[in-house]
């Protein structure tokens, strides 16, 4: 029987998830509302999947994913969040999650995602899978350095002509941080500005069809 360690700071949501998963034969082996409650359970509570929210008191779910990477054996994590996939799914995958499911999803989708992540497989929507495929295509371009999913998203948003405050809101980052990332990205890709960046994004097939 598949077991999960449920991490969400709302007790009512945890209860609803526990009941819904129990009906599908999935056991909630432990619960936590924050990192301080989760950390001692990671070694003490055997589980197949850590079901993790992003918005948590203290370290966020994304920060917790990064902490997972420092452990001798990284827990298999599936993010379940109210935030939209764009751009949070890419940020979660970049931080080490194996999957991302919005809280608006049907129970069947969540159950499928838990099963895949428990097997060590990745679970993402078709839209995110296409974007990840574009990332891999970019990485295969011998003339360019490897881009992270976050950098890939920044390329797309800049190429679409969004201003820094808009990009900062979409990526949930401070505008100053986005400005630093933009400067590094332009240097990394050896392009001089938005026009060349848009040309690069179009050449790589990153822009949505119109």
ZIFENZI-V489455 format. One line per field, one symbol per residue. ss: DSSP state (H for helix, E for strand, L for the rest). psi: psi as a letter, one per 30 degrees, with the letter a starting at -180 (. if undefined). A space follows every 50 residues. Layout:
ss->???
psi->???
//
This chain:
ss->LLEEEEELLLHHHHHHHHHHHHHLLLEEEEEELEHHHHHHHHHHLLLLEE EELLLLELLLHHHHHHHHLLLLLLLLEEEEELLLHHHHHHHHHHHLLLEE EELLLLHHHHHHHHHHHHLLLLELLHHHHHHHHHHHHHHLLLLLLLLLHH HHHHHHHHHLLLLHHHHHHHHLLLHHHHHHHHHHHHHHHLLLLHHHHHHH HHHLLLLLLL
psi->kkkljkjkgjeeeeeeeeeeeefggkkjflklfleefeeffeffjklekj jklejlkbkleeeeeeeefflejkkjkkkjlfklejgeeeeeeefflflk klfflleeeeeeeeeeefgglkjlleeeeeeeeeeeeeffjffllkklee eeeeeeeeffgkleeeeeeefhlkeeeeeeeeeeeeeefhlfaeeeeeee eeefgfkkk.
//
